[in-house]
Amino acid sequence: MKKVWATKWVKALRSGEYKQTKGVLYNGKGYCCLGVLCKITGEEFTYSKEKNRYCVRGGGSNLESVLLPLHVINKVGMKSCSGLWLRHEDSLSELNDQGKSFEQIADIIEENYKEL
């Protein structure tokens, strides 16, 4: 992951500005850690009646509500759509959904951004 985006993401996660949620990028009230990354890269969430949840454009007409869209992955230089890194079996999205706080996830990003 590009260091500049890792730094911005860590700052946003620690800011207290974002309420945390699980299972989706954004639910209308809160974000998972990947949803925060989408937001700081300029992505807008819109409600999809088709999916019955908030989504971002995944590319073309695809709507993404759970994982990072490809264009966000490319922009920030990540290697996966879920925040998987080499020395750990769980991705950032899984850790988020397992109850790790944004602060704990920010620590992981700081320590492992090169592998993300």
Contacts in CASP RR format, 6 or more apart in sequence:
PFRMAT RR
TARGET T0000
AUTHOR 0000-0000-0000
METHOD contacts of the structure
MODEL  1
MKKVWATKWVKALRSGEYKQTKGVLYNGKGYCCLGVLCKITGEEFTYSKE
KNRYCVRGGGSNLESVLLPLHVINKVGMKSCSGLWLRHEDSLSELNDQGK
SFEQIADIIEENYKEL
1 76 0 8 1.000
1 77 0 8 1.000
1 78 0 8 1.000
1 79 0 8 1.000
1 109 0 8 1.000
1 113 0 8 1.000
1 114 0 8 1.000
1 116 0 8 1.000
2 76 0 8 1.000
2 77 0 8 1.000
3 113 0 8 1.000
5 37 0 8 1.000
5 41 0 8 1.000
5 75 0 8 1.000
5 76 0 8 1.000
5 77 0 8 1.000
6 109 0 8 1.000
6 110 0 8 1.000
6 113 0 8 1.000
6 116 0 8 1.000
8 40 0 8 1.000
9 36 0 8 1.000
9 37 0 8 1.000
9 40 0 8 1.000
9 76 0 8 1.000
9 106 0 8 1.000
9 109 0 8 1.000
10 106 0 8 1.000
10 109 0 8 1.000
10 110 0 8 1.000
12 18 0 8 1.000
12 36 0 8 1.000
12 37 0 8 1.000
12 39 0 8 1.000
12 40 0 8 1.000
13 33 0 8 1.000
13 36 0 8 1.000
13 102 0 8 1.000
13 103 0 8 1.000
13 105 0 8 1.000
13 106 0 8 1.000
13 109 0 8 1.000
14 102 0 8 1.000
14 103 0 8 1.000
14 106 0 8 1.000
16 102 0 8 1.000
18 30 0 8 1.000
18 31 0 8 1.000
18 36 0 8 1.000
18 39 0 8 1.000
18 102 0 8 1.000
19 29 0 8 1.000
19 30 0 8 1.000
19 31 0 8 1.000
20 30 0 8 1.000
20 31 0 8 1.000
20 32 0 8 1.000
20 33 0 8 1.000
20 96 0 8 1.000
20 101 0 8 1.000
20 102 0 8 1.000
21 27 0 8 1.000
21 29 0 8 1.000
21 30 0 8 1.000
21 31 0 8 1.000
21 32 0 8 1.000
22 32 0 8 1.000
22 96 0 8 1.000
22 97 0 8 1.000
22 99 0 8 1.000
23 32 0 8 1.000
23 66 0 8 1.000
23 93 0 8 1.000
23 96 0 8 1.000
23 97 0 8 1.000
24 32 0 8 1.000
24 53 0 8 1.000
24 54 0 8 1.000
24 65 0 8 1.000
24 66 0 8 1.000
25 31 0 8 1.000
25 32 0 8 1.000
25 34 0 8 1.000
25 35 0 8 1.000
25 38 0 8 1.000
25 45 0 8 1.000
25 54 0 8 1.000
25 55 0 8 1.000
25 56 0 8 1.000
25 64 0 8 1.000
25 65 0 8 1.000
25 66 0 8 1.000
25 67 0 8 1.000
26 32 0 8 1.000
26 35 0 8 1.000
26 38 0 8 1.000
26 39 0 8 1.000
26 45 0 8 1.000
26 54 0 8 1.000
26 56 0 8 1.000
26 65 0 8 1.000
27 53 0 8 1.000
27 54 0 8 1.000
28 45 0 8 1.000
28 54 0 8 1.000
31 39 0 8 1.000
32 93 0 8 1.000
32 96 0 8 1.000
32 97 0 8 1.000
33 92 0 8 1.000
33 93 0 8 1.000
33 95 0 8 1.000
33 96 0 8 1.000
33 102 0 8 1.000
33 105 0 8 1.000
34 67 0 8 1.000
34 68 0 8 1.000
34 82 0 8 1.000
34 83 0 8 1.000
34 92 0 8 1.000
34 93 0 8 1.000
34 96 0 8 1.000
36 102 0 8 1.000
37 68 0 8 1.000
37 72 0 8 1.000
37 76 0 8 1.000
38 45 0 8 1.000
38 56 0 8 1.000
38 68 0 8 1.000
38 69 0 8 1.000
38 72 0 8 1.000
39 45 0 8 1.000
41 72 0 8 1.000
41 75 0 8 1.000
41 76 0 8 1.000
43 56 0 8 1.000
43 57 0 8 1.000
43 69 0 8 1.000
43 72 0 8 1.000
44 56 0 8 1.000
45 54 0 8 1.000
45 55 0 8 1.000
45 56 0 8 1.000
46 54 0 8 1.000
46 55 0 8 1.000
46 56 0 8 1.000
47 53 0 8 1.000
47 54 0 8 1.000
47 55 0 8 1.000
48 54 0 8 1.000
48 55 0 8 1.000
48 63 0 8 1.000
48 65 0 8 1.000
50 63 0 8 1.000
51 63 0 8 1.000
51 65 0 8 1.000
53 65 0 8 1.000
54 65 0 8 1.000
55 63 0 8 1.000
55 64 0 8 1.000
55 65 0 8 1.000
56 63 0 8 1.000
56 64 0 8 1.000
56 65 0 8 1.000
56 69 0 8 1.000
56 72 0 8 1.000
57 63 0 8 1.000
57 64 0 8 1.000
57 69 0 8 1.000
57 71 0 8 1.000
58 64 0 8 1.000
58 69 0 8 1.000
58 70 0 8 1.000
58 71 0 8 1.000
59 69 0 8 1.000
59 70 0 8 1.000
59 71 0 8 1.000
62 69 0 8 1.000
66 93 0 8 1.000
67 81 0 8 1.000
67 82 0 8 1.000
67 93 0 8 1.000
68 78 0 8 1.000
68 81 0 8 1.000
68 82 0 8 1.000
68 83 0 8 1.000
69 81 0 8 1.000
70 81 0 8 1.000
72 78 0 8 1.000
73 79 0 8 1.000
73 80 0 8 1.000
73 81 0 8 1.000
78 116 0 8 1.000
79 85 0 8 1.000
79 115 0 8 1.000
79 116 0 8 1.000
80 91 0 8 1.000
80 116 0 8 1.000
82 91 0 8 1.000
82 92 0 8 1.000
82 93 0 8 1.000
82 94 0 8 1.000
83 91 0 8 1.000
83 92 0 8 1.000
83 93 0 8 1.000
83 116 0 8 1.000
84 91 0 8 1.000
84 92 0 8 1.000
84 116 0 8 1.000
85 91 0 8 1.000
85 92 0 8 1.000
85 112 0 8 1.000
85 115 0 8 1.000
85 116 0 8 1.000
86 115 0 8 1.000
87 112 0 8 1.000
87 115 0 8 1.000
88 112 0 8 1.000
90 98 0 8 1.000
92 105 0 8 1.000
92 108 0 8 1.000
92 109 0 8 1.000
92 116 0 8 1.000
95 104 0 8 1.000
95 105 0 8 1.000
95 108 0 8 1.000
96 105 0 8 1.000
100 108 0 8 1.000
109 116 0 8 1.000
END
